[in-house]
Amino acid sequence: MTTWQEDGSTLLLTPRSGVTTSVWRHHHILDLDDFTPEEIDLVLHIADAMKDVLARPIKKVPALRGKNVITLFYESSTRTRLSFELAAKSLSADVSSLAAASSSITKGESLVDTFLTLQSLGADVVVLRHPQSGAPELAARYISASVINAGDGWHAHPTQALLDIYTIKQHKQSLKGLNVVIIGDTRHSRVARSNIWGLTIMGARVTLCSPPTLLPSGLSSASSWFPRVRVETNIEKALQGADVVMVLRLQMERMQAGLLPSIREYIQLYQLNENRLALAKPDAIVMHPGPMNEGIEISPEVAHCAQSVINEQVTNGVAIRMALLYLLTRSKKA
Amino acid sequence: MPQKIIMTSEDIRRTVARIAHEIIERNKHLNDLVLVGMRTRGVPLARRLATNIKTFEGINVPVGALDFSLYRDDLDSLGLKPMVNSTQIPAEIDGKTIVLVDDVLFTGRSTRAAMDALIDLGRPSIIQLAVLVDRGHRELPIRADYVGKNIPSALSEEIKVELVETDGIDQVSIVTPDNGERK
């Protein structure tokens, strides 16, 4: 137990943080490209308070009582979906979940009609994952409920990027000038894309490290439109001086598509193992959005080493999503 | 807008000292006491009360900061989007006597929200309420155990509490709108 003298000073500092909700402009969360650094800071600040709630014996506050949150997933997901549901429940929202496989979509209902149905059923927030890039934006055009993109095609996964930024900030204080290396299939990765936006907005430098066939098209010369992003196909060179190493999942479909000769070659050239991690800064942290293929893109030793913050990412995901749900349901519609 | 000063820094200093004495008088077991400031201005007030109790009785009373924004019931009706800050209570509150501290007692809705927030953190044996200003207009059956100053006010008026820690000056003033009509 601390006494008032020891913590009294810190208590007085926190309310003067200068972070305010007046900077918030979003009614939907589609990607991070239109976020300001102040908005991201606000989300992180509120996530701190939400994390406190999650650490308590009673992990529930009444802030979203009477609000309907509907999760609509057209792709499989463990952590993102559960994380959204737990976040909404901790805020006392009513959560309904719809999996595409068991819905009227199998009877041929169109995407737009599905959105309109959710709207008519009284949704306040729709959390949408869809294999097609742009599906959440389509939803946002048709319904007045807030839409949160929980991953669309190769395009964006903004809540994952925010929880990644939050996790980095807990270890590195500030993102300004940090070297973040993203290793893996950056071409097909919505996680990488949203992270590029979020990280560069917060002032970090991003290095993409992928086999040439798995780099986003046009990005090899992207330095012109992404001044803080560089491409390095050699993993040893990419890892030099890294503060954060983010490993992406290698999707097996890429092999069939002929983009990679073999898994064995990928492991040899791009797996994050202990020897390669040693090239990064000694205090570098290792991240992975999950689900991991241990032994392919990341070695089991690295996945569970002291530098790995992969489990923290999952915990932080709930707090970040609570913060977003709070901010969205509190925003006034125009 | 005309602004009239109702309490100077000296008034506030004396008032806080008097409330500290009243808390000491009412609570025989000061070791079971926890002062919980309601964010934002309740926190420095709680800390000042603790400093006074330390001076008068030589006992360190823990001070916490309570953020009750997630418990408010006026969010939708006012279209408010209050900032959410951390709640920091440095001591177990089970079985303790909690003195909630706020700057202004008005409708009582903040107090209601703060009590809900507090009860989710544990089970205090007693909750008391200390406020620097009671301006009336209660909408809930809530009253303060310790009142610095009763300031009868019109609904159209604003009671402005400023503290050195948050605003750079110690002062309580009443702001009347120009035309005297409701805002």
Chai-1 contact restraints between the chains, C-beta under 6 A:
chainA,res_idxA,chainB,res_idxB,connection_type,confidence,min_distance_angstrom,max_distance_angstrom,comment,restraint_id
A,M1,B,A91,contact,1.0,0.0,6.0,A-B,restraint_1
A,T2,B,P90,contact,1.0,0.0,6.0,A-B,restraint_2
A,T3,B,N60,contact,1.0,0.0,6.0,A-B,restraint_3
A,W4,B,A50,contact,1.0,0.0,6.0,A-B,restraint_4
A,W4,B,N60,contact,1.0,0.0,6.0,A-B,restraint_5
A,W4,B,P62,contact,1.0,0.0,6.0,A-B,restraint_6
A,W4,B,V63,contact,1.0,0.0,6.0,A-B,restraint_7
A,D7,B,P90,contact,1.0,0.0,6.0,A-B,restraint_8
A,G8,B,R47,contact,1.0,0.0,6.0,A-B,restraint_9
A,G8,B,V63,contact,1.0,0.0,6.0,A-B,restraint_10
A,L11,B,V43,contact,1.0,0.0,6.0,A-B,restraint_11
A,L11,B,A65,contact,1.0,0.0,6.0,A-B,restraint_12
A,L11,B,Q88,contact,1.0,0.0,6.0,A-B,restraint_13
A,L12,B,E165,contact,1.0,0.0,6.0,A-B,restraint_14
A,P15,B,R39,contact,1.0,0.0,6.0,A-B,restraint_15
A,P15,B,T40,contact,1.0,0.0,6.0,A-B,restraint_16
A,T20,B,M83,contact,1.0,0.0,6.0,A-B,restraint_17
A,T21,B,K81,contact,1.0,0.0,6.0,A-B,restraint_18
A,T21,B,M83,contact,1.0,0.0,6.0,A-B,restraint_19
A,I46,B,V84,contact,1.0,0.0,6.0,A-B,restraint_20
A,D48,B,S86,contact,1.0,0.0,6.0,A-B,restraint_21
A,A49,B,V84,contact,1.0,0.0,6.0,A-B,restraint_22
A,A49,B,N85,contact,1.0,0.0,6.0,A-B,restraint_23
A,A49,B,S86,contact,1.0,0.0,6.0,A-B,restraint_24
A,D52,B,S86,contact,1.0,0.0,6.0,A-B,restraint_25
A,D52,B,T87,contact,1.0,0.0,6.0,A-B,restraint_26
A,I58,B,D120,contact,1.0,0.0,6.0,A-B,restraint_27
A,V61,B,L70,contact,1.0,0.0,6.0,A-B,restraint_28
A,P62,B,Y71,contact,1.0,0.0,6.0,A-B,restraint_29
A,A63,B,L70,contact,1.0,0.0,6.0,A-B,restraint_30
A,R330,B,K81,contact,1.0,0.0,6.0,A-B,restraint_31
A,K332,B,G79,contact,1.0,0.0,6.0,A-B,restraint_32
